[in-house]
Amino acid sequence: MSISMDPIGYVNNDVVTPRDDSWAEVESKIIIEQQLAPALAGLNDFSHILVIFWMHQAQPKPPLQRRPQGRVDMPKMGLLAQRAKHRPNPIGTTTVALIKTRGCEVIVRGLDAINGTPVLDIKPYYPDFDRPEEVRTPEWVSRLMTSYF
């Protein structure tokens, strides 16, 4: 089966090369296609949104196992047990703070996508859907995330 999608917009920010950390203060504009601007009505009522994007500079056919961020202090894990940018289908999803919408622009903070990244969809953050009550992660995740945001 083949799946085809058209981006709804593109990321505009100052980050031009992929990186593994320091995304918390990155402010990005998502420039939405003009004909989709009416779909943004009501989004400003939310503090956070989920951004689904295509990591267009990801490595094609990545190895199926690797150490997170290539760090020797991390265990070798399967690719689907990581949030790595190199994936079988390079789809990214991040919950970000919504600063505001303005015309065709969605201005956010904390989006870990580089300038020019195609955006596939935007969804409002619903705590009832998006924040499970009990969560389990392996210990290495805490070490990995110390400088990410």
DSSP file (Angstrom, degrees, kcal/mol; ACC not computed):
  #  RESIDUE AA STRUCTURE BP1 BP2  ACC     N-H-->O    O-->H-N    N-H-->O    O-->H-N    TCO  KAPPA ALPHA  PHI   PSI    X-CA   Y-CA   Z-CA
    1    1 A M              0   0    0      0, 0.0     2,-0.4     0, 0.0     0, 0.0   0.000 360.0 360.0 360.0 136.3    0.0    0.0    0.0
    2    2 A S        -     0   0    0      2,-0.0     2,-0.4     0, 0.0     0, 0.0  -0.917 360.0-157.7-112.1 140.3    1.2    3.4   -0.8
    3    3 A I        -     0   0    0     -2,-0.4     2,-0.4     2,-0.0     0, 0.0  -0.951   5.3-166.2-119.2 136.7    0.1    6.5    1.0
    4    4 A S        +     0   0    0     -2,-0.4     2,-0.3     2,-0.0    -2,-0.0  -0.976   9.8 173.5-124.9 136.5    0.2   10.0   -0.3
    5    5 A M        -     0   0    0     -2,-0.4    -2,-0.0     0, 0.0   115,-0.0  -0.975  22.4-142.8-138.1 152.8   -0.2   13.3    1.6
    6    6 A D        -     0   0    0     -2,-0.3    -2,-0.0   114,-0.1     0, 0.0  -0.955  32.4-111.8-111.4 135.4    0.2   16.9    0.9
    7    7 A P        -     0   0    0      0, 0.0   113,-0.2     0, 0.0     3,-0.1  -0.301  11.7-150.0 -60.7 147.8    1.6   19.2    3.5
    8    8 A I  S    S-     0   0    0    111,-2.9    25,-3.2     1,-0.2     2,-0.3   0.569  74.3 -33.7 -90.4 -11.6   -0.8   21.7    5.1
    9    9 A G  E     -AB  32 119A   0    110,-1.1   110,-3.0    23,-0.3     2,-0.3  -0.973  63.0-101.0 177.9-171.8    2.1   24.1    5.7
   10   10 A Y  E     -AB  31 118A   0     21,-1.7    21,-2.8    -2,-0.3     2,-0.3  -0.971  28.5-110.4-139.1 149.9    5.8   24.5    6.4
   11   11 A V  E     -A   30   0A   0    106,-2.3   105,-3.1    -2,-0.3     2,-0.4  -0.595  26.2-167.1 -79.3 137.9    8.0   25.4    9.4
   12   12 A N  E     +A   29   0A   0     17,-2.8    17,-2.8    -2,-0.3     2,-0.3  -0.965  32.9 118.5-127.5 113.3    9.7   28.7    9.4
   13   13 A N  S    S-     0   0    0     -2,-0.4    15,-0.1    15,-0.2   102,-0.1  -0.888  71.3 -93.8-155.8-174.2   12.5   29.2   12.1
   14   14 A D  S    S+     0   0    0     13,-0.4     2,-0.7    -2,-0.3   100,-0.1   0.409  88.2 102.0 -91.8   1.7   16.2   29.9   12.5
   15   15 A V        +     0   0    0     98,-0.2   100,-3.5     1,-0.2    -2,-0.2  -0.781  37.3 164.6 -92.4 114.4   17.2   26.2   12.8
   16   16 A V        +     0   0    0     -2,-0.7    -1,-0.2    98,-0.2    98,-0.1   0.605  58.9  50.0-107.8 -14.6   18.7   25.1    9.5
   17   17 A T  S    S-     0   0    0      0, 0.0    -1,-0.1     0, 0.0    98,-0.1  -0.973  91.7-101.3-125.1 142.4   20.5   21.8   10.4
   18   18 A P        +     0   0    0      0, 0.0     2,-0.3     0, 0.0    -2,-0.1  -0.241  45.6 176.5 -57.7 145.6   19.1   18.9   12.4
   19   19 A R        -     0   0    0     93,-0.1    95,-0.0    -4,-0.1     3,-0.0  -0.942  33.7-133.7-147.1 167.2   20.1   18.7   16.0
   20   20 A D  S    S+     0   0    0     -2,-0.3     2,-0.3    49,-0.1     3,-0.1   0.423  77.2  15.4-106.3  -0.8   19.4   16.5   19.0
   21   21 A D  S    S+     0   0    0      1,-0.1   127,-0.3   128,-0.1   128,-0.1  -0.921  81.5  65.0-157.8-179.0   18.8   19.0   21.8
   22   22 A S        +     0   0    0    125,-2.1   127,-0.2    -2,-0.3   126,-0.1   0.907  55.6 133.9  63.0  49.5   18.0   22.6   23.0
   23   23 A W    >   +     0   0    0    125,-2.6     3,-1.5   124,-0.1    87,-0.4   0.572  38.7  94.5 -99.6 -12.3   14.5   23.0   21.5
   24   24 A A  T 3  S+     0   0    0    124,-0.4    -1,-0.1     1,-0.3   125,-0.1   0.843  93.7  33.6 -55.7 -41.8   12.7   24.5   24.4
   25   25 A E  T 3  S+     0   0    0     84,-0.1     2,-0.4    85,-0.1    -1,-0.3   0.391  85.3 122.0 -98.5   3.4   13.1   28.1   23.5
   26   26 A V    <   -     0   0    0     -3,-1.5    84,-2.5    83,-0.0    85,-0.6  -0.536  49.0-155.6 -69.9 123.0   12.9   27.7   19.7
   27   27 A E  E     - C   0 109A   0     -2,-0.4   -13,-0.4    82,-0.2     2,-0.3  -0.875  16.2-177.4-100.5 131.0   10.1   29.8   18.4
   28   28 A S  E     - C   0 108A   0     80,-2.4    80,-2.7    -2,-0.5     2,-0.5  -0.928  22.2-144.7-127.7 149.6    8.7   28.7   15.0
   29   29 A K  E     -AC  12 107A   0    -17,-2.8   -17,-2.8    -2,-0.3     2,-0.7  -0.960  11.0-153.5-107.1 131.9    6.0   29.9   12.6
   30   30 A I  E     -AC  11 106A   0     76,-2.8    76,-2.0    -2,-0.5     2,-0.8  -0.938  12.4-150.7-101.2 115.5    4.1   27.3   10.8
   31   31 A I  E     -AC  10 105A   0    -21,-2.8   -21,-1.7    -2,-0.7    74,-0.2  -0.789  14.3-154.0 -92.0 110.1    2.9   28.9    7.6
   32   32 A I  E     -A    9   0A   0     72,-3.5   -23,-0.3    -2,-0.8     5,-0.1  -0.555  28.0 -93.1 -85.8 145.4   -0.4   27.2    6.7
   33   33 A E    >   -     0   0    0    -25,-3.2     3,-2.2    -2,-0.2     4,-0.5  -0.330  39.0-119.5 -55.3 136.4   -1.6   27.0    3.1
   34   34 A Q  G >  S+     0   0    0      1,-0.3     3,-1.5     2,-0.2    -1,-0.1   0.845 110.8  56.1 -50.3 -44.5   -3.9   30.0    2.4
   35   35 A Q  G 3  S+     0   0    0      1,-0.3    -1,-0.3     2,-0.1    -2,-0.1   0.663 105.6  53.8 -68.6 -13.8   -7.0   27.9    1.6
   36   36 A L  G X  S+     0   0    0     -3,-2.2     3,-1.9     1,-0.2     4,-0.4   0.468  76.1 101.2 -96.4  -3.7   -6.7   26.2    5.0
   37   37 A A  G X  S+     0   0    0     -3,-1.5     3,-2.0    -4,-0.5     4,-0.2   0.853  74.8  60.3 -51.6 -40.7   -6.6   29.4    7.1
   38   38 A P  G >  S+     0   0    0      0, 0.0     3,-1.4     0, 0.0    -1,-0.3   0.780  92.8  68.1 -60.3 -22.9  -10.3   29.0    8.1
   39   39 A A  G <  S+     0   0    0     -3,-1.9    -2,-0.2     1,-0.3    -3,-0.1   0.640  87.9  67.1 -69.7 -13.3   -9.4   25.7    9.7
   40   40 A L  G X   +     0   0    0     -3,-2.0     3,-2.2    -4,-0.4     4,-0.4   0.555  70.0 124.4 -83.1  -7.9   -7.4   27.6   12.4
   41   41 A A  T <  S+     0   0    0     -3,-1.4     0, 0.0     1,-0.3     0, 0.0  -0.315  80.0  12.5 -57.6 128.0  -10.6   29.2   13.8
   42   42 A G  T >  S+     0   0    0     -2,-0.0     3,-1.4     4,-0.0    -1,-0.3   0.231  93.2 110.1  91.0 -12.6  -10.8   28.5   17.6
   43   43 A L  G X   +     0   0    0     -3,-2.2     3,-2.1     1,-0.3    -2,-0.1   0.838  66.1  68.5 -65.8 -31.7   -7.2   27.2   17.9
   44   44 A N  G 3  S+     0   0    0     -4,-0.4    -1,-0.3     1,-0.3    -3,-0.1   0.651  84.9  72.2 -62.2 -13.7   -6.1   30.3   19.9
   45   45 A D  G <  S+     0   0    0     -3,-1.4     2,-0.3     2,-0.0    -1,-0.3   0.576  88.3  77.8 -76.6  -7.7   -8.3   29.0   22.7
   46   46 A F    <   -     0   0    0     -3,-2.1     3,-0.1    -4,-0.1    80,-0.1  -0.765  65.6-154.2-103.6 147.5   -5.8   26.2   23.4
   47   47 A S  S    S+     0   0    0     -2,-0.3    51,-2.9    78,-0.2     2,-0.3   0.731  81.8  27.8 -86.8 -24.5   -2.4   26.6   25.2
   48   48 A H  E     -D   97   0A   0     49,-0.3    77,-2.1    77,-0.2     2,-0.3  -0.966  62.4-171.3-139.4 151.6   -0.8   23.6   23.4
   49   49 A I  E     -DE  96 124A   0     47,-2.1    47,-2.9    -2,-0.3     2,-0.5  -0.937  24.5-122.0-135.7 160.6   -1.1   21.8   20.1
   50   50 A L  E     -DE  95 123A   0     73,-3.5    73,-2.4    -2,-0.3     2,-0.5  -0.912  25.0-158.8-100.9 130.4    0.3   18.6   18.6
   51   51 A V  E     -DE  94 122A   0     43,-2.6    43,-1.8    -2,-0.5     2,-0.5  -0.951   2.5-163.1-113.1 125.1    2.2   19.2   15.4
   52   52 A I  E     +DE  93 121A   0     69,-2.6    68,-2.5    -2,-0.5    69,-1.8  -0.931  22.8 168.4-107.8 126.5    2.7   16.2   13.0
   53   53 A F  E     -DE  92 119A   0     39,-2.8    39,-3.3    -2,-0.5     2,-0.6  -0.895  38.6-115.3-140.5 163.8    5.4   16.7   10.5
   54   54 A W  E     -D   91   0A   0     64,-2.6     2,-2.0    -2,-0.3    37,-0.2  -0.903  24.4-139.9-103.4 116.3    7.5   15.0    7.8
   55   55 A M    >   -     0   0    0     35,-3.4     3,-2.0    -2,-0.6    36,-0.0  -0.536  25.8-177.3 -79.1  83.2   11.2   14.9    8.8
   56   56 A H  T 3  S+     0   0    0     -2,-2.0    -1,-0.2     1,-0.3    35,-0.0   0.573  74.4  49.6 -66.4 -14.2   12.4   15.6    5.2
   57   57 A Q  T 3  S+     0   0    0     -3,-0.1    -1,-0.3    33,-0.1    -2,-0.1   0.234  81.7 127.4-107.7  14.0   16.1   15.4    5.9
   58   58 A A  S <  S-     0   0    0     -3,-2.0    28,-0.1     1,-0.1    -4,-0.0  -0.349  71.1 -96.8 -69.8 151.4   16.0   12.1    7.8
   59   59 A Q        -     0   0    0      1,-0.1    28,-0.2    -2,-0.0     2,-0.1  -0.496  39.6-123.4 -67.7 126.9   18.3    9.3    6.7
   60   60 A P  S    S+     0   0    0      0, 0.0    -1,-0.1     0, 0.0    29,-0.1  -0.484  87.6   6.7 -72.4 146.2   16.5    6.9    4.3
   61   61 A K  S    S-     0   0    0     26,-0.2     3,-0.1    27,-0.2    25,-0.0   0.938  87.1-164.1  49.1  62.1   16.5    3.2    5.4
   62   62 A P        -     0   0    0      0, 0.0    -1,-0.1     0, 0.0    17,-0.1  -0.256  30.7 -84.3 -70.1 161.4   18.1    3.8    8.9
   63   63 A P        -     0   0    0      0, 0.0    23,-0.0     0, 0.0    -2,-0.0  -0.374  34.6-129.9 -62.2 147.4   19.5    0.9   10.9
   64   64 A L  S    S+     0   0    0     -3,-0.1    15,-3.0     1,-0.1     2,-0.4   0.651  91.1  37.9 -78.8 -14.9   16.8   -0.9   12.9
   65   65 A Q  E     +G   78   0B   0     13,-0.3     2,-0.3    14,-0.1    13,-0.2  -0.992  69.8 140.4-134.3 145.2   18.8   -0.7   16.1
   66   66 A R  E     -G   77   0B   0     11,-2.5    11,-2.9    -2,-0.4     3,-0.0  -0.971  52.3 -90.9-166.1 169.4   21.0    2.0   17.4
   67   67 A R    >   -     0   0    0     -2,-0.3     3,-3.0     9,-0.2     9,-0.2  -0.811  58.7 -95.0 -89.0 133.0   22.0    3.9   20.6
   68   68 A P  G >  S-     0   0    0      0, 0.0     3,-2.1     0, 0.0     6,-0.1  -0.234 107.8  -5.6 -51.2 130.6   19.8    7.0   21.2
   69   69 A Q  G 3  S-     0   0    0      1,-0.3     3,-0.1     3,-0.0   -49,-0.1   0.620 118.8 -81.5  55.8  16.1   21.5   10.1   19.7
   70   70 A G  G <  S+     0   0    0     -3,-3.0     2,-0.3     1,-0.2    -1,-0.3   0.653  85.3 157.4  69.1  14.6   24.5    7.8   19.0
   71   71 A R    X   -     0   0    0     -3,-2.1     3,-1.5     1,-0.1    -1,-0.2  -0.567  43.6-145.8 -80.1 131.9   25.6    8.1   22.7
   72   72 A V  T 3  S+     0   0    0     -2,-0.3    -1,-0.1     1,-0.3     4,-0.1   0.704  98.5  62.6 -68.8 -19.3   27.8    5.4   24.1
   73   73 A D  T 3  S+     0   0    0      2,-0.1    -1,-0.3    -6,-0.0    -2,-0.1   0.438  92.2  82.9 -84.7   1.8   26.2    5.8   27.5
   74   74 A M  S <  S-     0   0    0     -3,-1.5     2,-0.1    -6,-0.1     3,-0.0  -0.790  85.9-110.2-104.8 148.0   22.8    4.7   26.0
   75   75 A P        -     0   0    0      0, 0.0     2,-0.5     0, 0.0    -9,-0.1  -0.402  36.0-102.4 -72.2 152.3   21.7    1.1   25.5
   76   76 A K        +     0   0    0     -9,-0.2     2,-0.3    -2,-0.1    -9,-0.2  -0.659  55.0 176.1 -74.4 124.5   21.4   -0.2   22.0
   77   77 A M  E     -G   66   0B   0    -11,-2.9   -11,-2.5    -2,-0.5     2,-0.1  -0.865  35.2 -93.8-130.7 158.5   17.6   -0.2   21.2
   78   78 A G  E >   -G   65   0B   0     -2,-0.3     3,-1.9   -13,-0.2   -13,-0.3  -0.448  39.1-117.1 -68.0 148.3   15.3   -0.9   18.4
   79   79 A L  G >  S+     0   0    0    -15,-3.0     3,-1.4     1,-0.3     5,-0.4   0.826 113.8  57.1 -58.2 -35.6   14.3    2.1   16.3
   80   80 A L  G 3  S+     0   0    0    -16,-0.3    -1,-0.3     1,-0.3   -15,-0.1   0.533  98.4  62.0 -78.4  -4.3   10.7    1.8   17.2
   81   81 A A  G <  S+     0   0    0     -3,-1.9     2,-0.3     2,-0.0    -1,-0.3   0.194 103.5  63.4 -97.6  13.6   11.6    2.1   21.0
   82   82 A Q  S <  S-     0   0    0     -3,-1.4    -4,-0.0     2,-0.1    -3,-0.0  -0.839  77.1-131.7-131.3 166.3   13.1    5.6   20.3
   83   83 A R        +     0   0    0     -2,-0.3    -3,-0.1     4,-0.0     4,-0.1  -0.120  54.8 154.5-105.3  33.6   11.9    9.0   19.2
   84   84 A A        -     0   0    0     -5,-0.4    -2,-0.1     2,-0.1   -64,-0.0  -0.189  51.2-131.0 -64.1 152.1   14.8    9.2   16.7
   85   85 A K  S    S+     0   0    0      1,-0.1     2,-0.8     5,-0.0    -1,-0.1   0.756  93.9  75.2 -75.9 -24.9   14.5   11.4   13.6
   86   86 A H        +     0   0    0    -28,-0.1    -2,-0.1   -29,-0.0    -1,-0.1  -0.817  69.0 147.6 -92.5 112.3   15.7    8.5   11.3
   87   87 A R        -     0   0    0     -2,-0.8   -26,-0.2   -28,-0.2   -23,-0.0  -0.866  65.2-100.9-140.0 164.9   12.7    6.2   11.0
   88   88 A P  S    S+     0   0    0      0, 0.0   -27,-0.2     0, 0.0    -1,-0.1   0.914 125.7  19.0 -56.9 -41.9   11.1    3.8    8.5
   89   89 A N  S    S-     0   0    0      2,-0.1     2,-3.1   -29,-0.1    -3,-0.0  -0.967  91.2-136.0-124.7 112.1    8.6    6.6    7.8
   90   90 A P        +     0   0    0      0, 0.0   -35,-3.4     0, 0.0     2,-0.5  -0.276  47.2 150.6 -75.5  65.0   10.1    9.9    9.1
   91   91 A I  E     -D   54   0A   0     -2,-3.1     2,-0.3   -37,-0.2   -37,-0.2  -0.836  25.7-164.7 -96.1 128.3    7.0   11.2   10.8
   92   92 A G  E     -D   53   0A   0    -39,-3.3   -39,-2.8    -2,-0.5     2,-0.4  -0.849   7.7-173.9-110.2 149.1    7.5   13.5   13.7
   93   93 A T  E     +D   52   0A   0     -2,-0.3     2,-0.4   -41,-0.2   -41,-0.2  -0.981   8.0 171.1-142.4 132.1    5.0   14.5   16.4
   94   94 A T  E     -D   51   0A   0    -43,-1.8   -43,-2.6    -2,-0.4     2,-0.6  -1.000  30.0-134.7-142.0 136.9    5.6   17.1   19.1
   95   95 A T  E     +D   50   0A   0     -2,-0.4     2,-0.3   -45,-0.2   -45,-0.2  -0.822  39.0 178.7 -87.3 126.2    3.4   18.8   21.7
   96   96 A V  E     -D   49   0A   0    -47,-2.9   -47,-2.1    -2,-0.6     2,-0.4  -0.874  34.8-100.5-129.8 158.6    4.2   22.5   21.7
   97   97 A A  E     -DF  48 109A   0     12,-1.9    12,-2.1    -2,-0.3     2,-0.7  -0.661  35.5-137.2 -75.8 129.6    3.2   25.7   23.4
   98   98 A L  E     + F   0 108A   0    -51,-2.9    10,-0.2    -2,-0.4     3,-0.1  -0.813  22.9 179.6 -89.7 118.0    0.9   27.7   21.1
   99   99 A I  E     -     0   0A   0      8,-2.6     2,-0.3    -2,-0.7     9,-0.2   0.931  59.4 -56.6 -81.2 -52.4    1.8   31.3   21.3
  100  100 A K  E     - F   0 107A   0      7,-1.5     7,-3.2     2,-0.0     2,-0.4  -0.958  39.5-117.0-175.8 164.6   -0.9   32.5   18.8
  101  101 A T  E     + F   0 106A   0     -2,-0.3     2,-0.3     5,-0.2     5,-0.2  -0.908  26.4 179.7-110.6 149.0   -2.3   32.2   15.4
  102  102 A R  E >   - F   0 105A   0      3,-2.7     3,-2.4    -2,-0.4     2,-0.3  -0.851  59.4 -53.2-151.1 108.7   -2.3   35.1   13.0
  103  103 A G  T 3  S-     0   0    0     -2,-0.3   -63,-0.1     1,-0.3    -1,-0.0  -0.451 126.5 -13.0  61.2-118.9   -3.7   34.8    9.5
  104  104 A C  T 3  S+     0   0    0     -2,-0.3   -72,-3.5    -3,-0.1     2,-0.4   0.258 119.2  99.1 -95.5  10.0   -2.0   31.8    8.0
  105  105 A E  E <   -CF  31 102A   0     -3,-2.4    -3,-2.7   -74,-0.2     2,-0.5  -0.825  50.1-168.2-105.5 136.7    0.6   31.6   10.7
  106  106 A V  E     -CF  30 101A   0    -76,-2.0   -76,-2.8    -2,-0.4     2,-0.5  -0.980  16.6-157.2-117.1 114.3    0.7   29.4   13.8
  107  107 A I  E     +CF  29 100A   0     -7,-3.2    -8,-2.6    -2,-0.5    -7,-1.5  -0.830  21.3 166.9-101.9 125.1    3.4   30.6   16.2
  108  108 A V  E     -CF  28  98A   0    -80,-2.7   -80,-2.4    -2,-0.5     2,-0.4  -0.842  28.6-137.9-134.1 164.8    4.7   28.0   18.6
  109  109 A R  E    S+CF  27  97A   0    -12,-2.1   -12,-1.9    -2,-0.3   -82,-0.2  -0.995  81.3  23.9-127.4 133.3    7.5   27.4   21.0
  110  110 A G        +     0   0    0    -84,-2.5     2,-0.6    -2,-0.4   -83,-0.1   0.579  69.9 152.0  96.9  11.9    9.4   24.1   21.4
  111  111 A L        -     0   0    0    -85,-0.6     2,-1.4   -14,-0.1    -1,-0.3  -0.657  36.9-150.4 -78.6 120.7    8.8   22.5   18.0
  112  112 A D        +     0   0    0     -2,-0.6     2,-0.4   -92,-0.0    -1,-0.1  -0.407  59.5 108.4 -91.0  60.3   11.8   20.2   17.2
  113  113 A A        -     0   0    0     -2,-1.4   -98,-0.2   -90,-0.1     3,-0.1  -0.995  64.1-124.0-135.6 140.2   11.6   20.7   13.5
  114  114 A I    >   -     0   0    0     -2,-0.4     3,-1.9     1,-0.2  -103,-0.2  -0.306  44.4 -71.1 -82.9 166.9   14.0   22.6   11.3
  115  115 A N  T 3  S+     0   0    0   -100,-3.5  -103,-0.2     1,-0.3    -1,-0.2  -0.286 120.5  23.1 -55.7 133.4   13.3   25.4    8.9
  116  116 A G  T 3  S+     0   0    0   -105,-3.1    -1,-0.3     1,-0.3  -104,-0.1   0.395  81.9 151.4  90.3  -2.7   11.4   24.2    5.8
  117  117 A T    <   -     0   0    0     -3,-1.9  -106,-2.3  -106,-0.1    -1,-0.3  -0.430  48.5-120.3 -64.7 129.1    9.9   21.0    7.4
  118  118 A P  E     -B   10   0A   0      0, 0.0   -64,-2.6     0, 0.0     2,-0.5  -0.539  21.8-143.9 -70.4 132.7    6.6   20.0    5.9
  119  119 A V  E     -BE   9  53A   0   -110,-3.0  -111,-2.9    -2,-0.3  -110,-1.1  -0.867  16.1-175.2 -99.7 128.0    3.7   20.0    8.4
  120  120 A L  E     -     0   0A   0    -68,-2.5     2,-0.3    -2,-0.5   -67,-0.2   0.798  63.3 -15.4 -91.8 -33.9    1.2   17.2    7.8
  121  121 A D  E     - E   0  52A   0    -69,-1.8   -69,-2.6  -114,-0.0     2,-0.4  -0.987  48.1-145.8-165.6 160.3   -1.4   18.1   10.5
  122  122 A I  E     - E   0  51A   0     -2,-0.3   -71,-0.2   -71,-0.2    -3,-0.0  -0.997  19.0-179.0-133.3 135.5   -2.1   20.1   13.6
  123  123 A K  E     - E   0  50A   0    -73,-2.4   -73,-3.5    -2,-0.4     2,-0.1  -0.986  30.9-110.0-132.9 145.5   -4.3   19.0   16.5
  124  124 A P  E     - E   0  49A   0      0, 0.0     2,-0.6     0, 0.0   -75,-0.3  -0.467  38.0-109.7 -70.8 147.5   -5.3   20.7   19.7
  125  125 A Y        -     0   0    0    -77,-2.1   -77,-0.2   -29,-0.1   -78,-0.2  -0.695  33.8-171.7 -79.4 120.7   -3.9   19.2   22.9
  126  126 A Y    >>  -     0   0    0     -2,-0.6     4,-3.3     1,-0.1     3,-1.1  -0.961  15.2-153.7-112.2 111.7   -6.6   17.5   24.9
  127  127 A P  H 3> S+     0   0    0      0, 0.0     4,-1.7     0, 0.0    -1,-0.1   0.866  94.8  59.0 -54.0 -37.1   -5.3   16.4   28.3
  128  128 A D  H 34 S+     0   0    0      1,-0.2    -3,-0.0     2,-0.2    -2,-0.0   0.843 119.8  27.7 -63.4 -31.9   -7.9   13.6   28.5
  129  129 A F  H <4 S+     0   0    0     -3,-1.1    -1,-0.2     1,-0.1    -4,-0.0   0.842 128.0  40.2 -90.1 -40.2   -6.6   12.1   25.3
  130  130 A D  H  < S+     0   0    0     -4,-3.3    -2,-0.2     1,-0.2    -1,-0.1   0.439 105.2  59.6-101.1  -2.7   -2.9   13.1   25.3
  131  131 A R  S  < S-     0   0    0     -4,-1.7    -1,-0.2    -5,-0.3     3,-0.0  -0.810  70.1-156.1-130.4  93.1   -1.8   12.8   29.0
  132  132 A P        -     0   0    0      0, 0.0     3,-0.1     0, 0.0    -3,-0.1  -0.294  18.4-128.8 -65.2 152.5   -2.2    9.2   30.4
  133  133 A E  S    S+     0   0    0      1,-0.2     2,-0.5     0, 0.0     0, 0.0   0.932  93.4  32.9 -67.7 -48.0   -2.5    8.9   34.1
  134  134 A E  S    S-     0   0    0      2,-0.0     2,-0.4    -3,-0.0    -1,-0.2  -0.954  71.9-178.8-119.2 126.3    0.3    6.3   34.6
  135  135 A V        -     0   0    0     -2,-0.5     2,-0.4    -3,-0.1     0, 0.0  -0.954   9.8-164.3-127.0 141.9    3.4    6.3   32.4
  136  136 A R        +     0   0    0     -2,-0.4    -2,-0.0     2,-0.0     0, 0.0  -0.993  14.7 165.4-125.7 130.1    6.4    4.0   32.4
  137  137 A T        -     0   0    0     -2,-0.4     5,-0.0     2,-0.0    -2,-0.0  -0.971  40.7-100.6-135.5 153.8    9.7    4.7   30.6
  138  138 A P    >>  -     0   0    0      0, 0.0     3,-1.5     0, 0.0     4,-0.6  -0.341  38.1-109.0 -69.2 158.3   13.1    3.1   31.0
  139  139 A E  H >> S+     0   0    0      1,-0.3     4,-1.0     2,-0.2     3,-0.7   0.797 113.2  66.6 -60.7 -30.4   15.7    4.9   33.1
  140  140 A W  H 3> S+     0   0    0      1,-0.2     4,-2.4     2,-0.2    -1,-0.3   0.756  87.8  68.8 -66.1 -22.5   17.8    5.9   30.1
  141  141 A V  H <> S+     0   0    0     -3,-1.5     4,-2.1     1,-0.2    -1,-0.2   0.908  96.8  52.1 -63.1 -41.5   15.0    8.2   28.9
  142  142 A S  H << S+     0   0    0     -3,-0.7     4,-0.4    -4,-0.6    -1,-0.2   0.911 111.5  46.7 -61.0 -42.1   15.5   10.6   31.8
  143  143 A R  H >< S+     0   0    0     -4,-1.0     3,-0.9     1,-0.2     4,-0.3   0.899 112.1  51.2 -66.1 -39.9   19.2   10.8   31.1
  144  144 A L  H >< S+     0   0    0     -4,-2.4     3,-0.6     1,-0.2    -2,-0.2   0.871 109.5  49.4 -64.3 -37.4   18.6   11.3   27.4
  145  145 A M  G >X S+     0   0    0     -4,-2.1     4,-0.8     1,-0.2     3,-0.6   0.452  77.8 101.2 -86.5  -0.8   16.1   14.2   27.9
  146  146 A T  G <4 S+     0   0    0     -3,-0.9    -1,-0.2    -4,-0.4    -2,-0.1   0.821 100.5  19.6 -57.2 -32.5   18.2   16.3   30.3
  147  147 A S  G <4 S+     0   0    0     -3,-0.6  -125,-2.1    -4,-0.3    -1,-0.2   0.360 101.0  92.0-117.8   6.0   19.2   18.7   27.6
  148  148 A Y  T <4        0   0    0     -3,-0.6  -125,-2.6  -127,-0.3  -124,-0.4   0.961 360.0 360.0 -67.0 -51.0   16.6   18.1   24.9
  149  149 A F     <        0   0    0     -4,-0.8    -1,-0.2  -127,-0.2    -2,-0.1   0.366 360.0 360.0-114.8 360.0   14.2   20.8   26.1
